């Protein structure tokens, strides 16, 4: 059976256990409890539960757990180079942080920008923060972009796919450590099924459909 933890978290989990073992070795009583609580939070943060993926044709799922903070028509000039519908999902530190593909297709291009660390719920975060954009081509030649954006305390974006890879709807494509945001850029013809304030789950919540 698969362990429901993201492998990207293993080094952090092991590191968080070192103070627990060390203070126990020194004969401490209270300190190990504090360090154990911290270690438990790290393990919980890197949880990676299985999800029921919708298989109906044309369903676009959320790439992240969190809350919808923006649904708008905008421009995506780096990869799509044109108008698009942007759906932004904010993940706090209590959400599952494993990211999933909104729809199946081929990874056409990956564009990484080291950037800054501004609070991920602010508009300028999508322009200035550390981020990783994945351009994908779905059936029928439909192009869409998934952008992982680091937050105020996040310091590492993990991309789990490569250019040329074929992924299915709901496949794991990476994660962002410790608070972040996901932007999905869809063709203007897509029909959005969510609104600002809604909570969604990666891989299982439908956020839009192809026209």
C-alpha positions in Angstrom: 0.0 0.0 0.0 1.1 3.5 -0.8 2.2 5.6 2.2 -0.1 8.8 2.1 2.9 11.2 2.4 4.5 13.3 -0.4 8.1 12.0 -1.0 9.2 15.6 -1.2 8.6 15.9 2.5 10.7 13.0 3.7 13.9 15.1 4.3 11.8 17.6 6.4 10.1 14.8 8.3 13.4 13.1 9.2 15.0 16.4 10.1 12.1 17.3 12.4 12.5 14.0 14.3 16.2 14.7 15.1 15.5 17.1 18.1 13.0 14.6 19.5 15.5 11.8 19.6 18.3 14.1 20.7 16.4 15.5 23.7 15.2 12.1 24.7 18.8 10.9 24.7 19.7 13.8 27.0 17.0 12.7 29.4 14.7 15.7 28.9 11.0 15.3 29.6 9.2 18.4 28.4 11.3 19.4 25.4 10.7 16.1 23.5 7.0 16.7 23.7 7.3 20.2 22.1 9.6 18.9 19.4 7.2 15.9 18.8 4.3 18.3 18.3 6.4 20.2 15.7 7.4 16.9 14.0 3.7 15.8 13.9 2.7 19.1 12.2 5.4 18.6 9.6 4.2 15.0 8.9 0.6 16.2 8.7 1.6 19.1 6.3 3.1 16.6 3.8 0.1 14.3 3.7 -0.9 13.2 0.3 -4.3 11.5 0.3 -5.8 9.7 -2.6 -8.6 11.5 -4.5 -11.6 10.4 -6.6 -10.9 11.9 -10.0 -13.9 12.8 -12.2 -13.7 11.0 -15.5 -16.5 12.7 -17.4 -15.2 14.2 -20.7 -14.4 17.9 -20.5 -14.2 18.3 -16.8 -11.4 20.5 -15.5 -10.5 19.9 -11.9 -8.8 22.0 -9.3 -5.0 21.6 -9.2 -4.9 22.4 -5.5 -6.7 22.3 -2.2 -7.8 25.7 -0.9 -10.1 28.6 -1.5 -11.0 30.4 -4.8 -9.7 34.0 -4.4 -10.1 35.2 -8.0 -12.0 34.4 -11.2 -11.4 36.9 -13.9 -10.8 37.5 -17.6 -7.2 38.6 -18.1 -4.1 38.2 -20.3 -1.4 35.6 -20.1 1.5 36.9 -22.1 4.3 34.6 -21.1 3.0 31.3 -22.5 -0.5 31.6 -23.9 0.2 35.1 -25.3 -3.4 36.2 -25.3 -6.6 36.5 -23.3 -7.6 33.9 -20.8 -9.7 33.1 -17.8 -7.7 33.0 -14.6 -8.9 30.9 -11.6 -6.7 31.5 -8.5 -6.6 29.1 -5.6 -5.0 30.1 -2.3 -3.5 27.4 -0.1 -2.9 28.1 3.6 -0.6 26.0 5.7 -3.4 23.7 6.8 -4.3 22.6 3.2 -2.9 19.6 1.4 -0.1 21.1 -0.7 0.3 18.4 -3.4 -0.7 19.8 -6.8 -2.5 17.9 -9.5 -3.1 18.3 -13.3 -6.4 20.1 -14.0 -6.8 18.1 -17.2 -5.0 15.5 -19.2 -2.6 16.4 -21.9 1.0 16.9 -22.9 3.4 19.2 -21.1 4.6 21.6 -23.8 6.8 24.0 -21.8 7.9 24.7 -18.3 8.9 28.3 -17.3 10.5 28.9 -13.9 11.1 32.4 -12.3 13.0 32.7 -9.0 11.2 35.9 -8.1 10.4 37.3 -4.6 8.3 36.3 -1.6 5.1 38.4 -1.3 2.0 37.1 0.4 0.4 34.8 -2.1 -3.1 36.2 -1.8 -2.0 39.6 -3.2 -2.4 40.4 -6.9 1.2 41.3 -7.4 2.3 37.9 -6.2 1.3 36.5 -9.6 3.8 38.9 -11.2 6.7 39.1 -8.8 6.9 35.9 -6.7 8.9 32.8 -7.2 6.7 30.7 -9.6 6.7 27.8 -12.0 4.4 27.9 -15.0 3.4 24.7 -16.9 2.0 25.0 -20.4 -0.2 22.0 -21.4 -1.9 21.0 -24.5 -5.2 19.0 -24.1 -7.2 17.1 -26.7 -8.3 19.2 -29.6 -5.2 21.4 -29.3 -6.6 23.4 -26.3 -3.8 25.1 -24.4 -3.9 26.0 -20.7 -1.4 27.0 -18.1 -1.0 26.0 -14.4 1.2 28.4 -12.4 2.6 27.4 -9.0 3.3 30.6 -7.0 5.3 30.6 -3.8 3.9 32.5 -0.8 5.3 34.7 2.0 7.0 31.8 3.8 7.2 29.3 1.0 10.8 28.7 -0.2 10.6 25.8 -2.6 8.4 25.0 -5.6 8.6 21.4 -6.6 7.7 20.5 -10.2 7.1 16.9 -10.7 6.7 16.8 -14.5 9.0 17.4 -17.5 8.5 18.9 -20.9 7.1 16.3 -23.3 5.4 14.3 -20.6 1.9 13.0 -21.0 -0.3 13.4 -17.8 -3.8 12.4 -17.0 -6.4 14.5 -15.2 -5.7 14.5 -11.5 -2.1 13.2 -11.8 0.4 14.6 -9.3 2.5 17.4 -10.9 4.4 18.8 -7.9 3.9 20.8 -4.7 4.8 24.0 -3.0 6.1 24.0 0.6 4.5 25.9 3.4 1.7 28.2 2.0 1.2 29.2 -1.6 -1.2 29.7 -4.5 -2.1 28.1 -7.9 -3.3 30.0 -10.9 -5.0 28.2 -13.8 -5.3 30.0 -17.1 -8.0 28.6 -19.4 -9.2 29.6 -22.9 -11.9 32.3 -22.7 -14.4 29.7 -24.1 -14.1 27.6 -21.0 -17.2 27.6 -18.7 -16.1 28.3 -15.1 -18.0 26.3 -12.5 -16.7 28.0 -9.3 -16.9 31.4 -7.7 -14.8 33.4 -5.3 -14.9 32.1 -1.7 -15.6 28.5 -2.6 -13.3 25.7 -1.2 -12.0 23.1 -3.6 -10.0 19.9 -3.4 -7.2 19.0 -5.8 -8.1 16.4 -8.4 -11.7 16.0 -7.3 -13.4 19.5 -7.4 -14.6 20.5 -10.9 -13.6 24.2 -11.5 -14.5 24.5 -15.2 -15.6 22.6 -18.4 -14.5 22.9 -22.0 -17.1 24.7 -24.1 
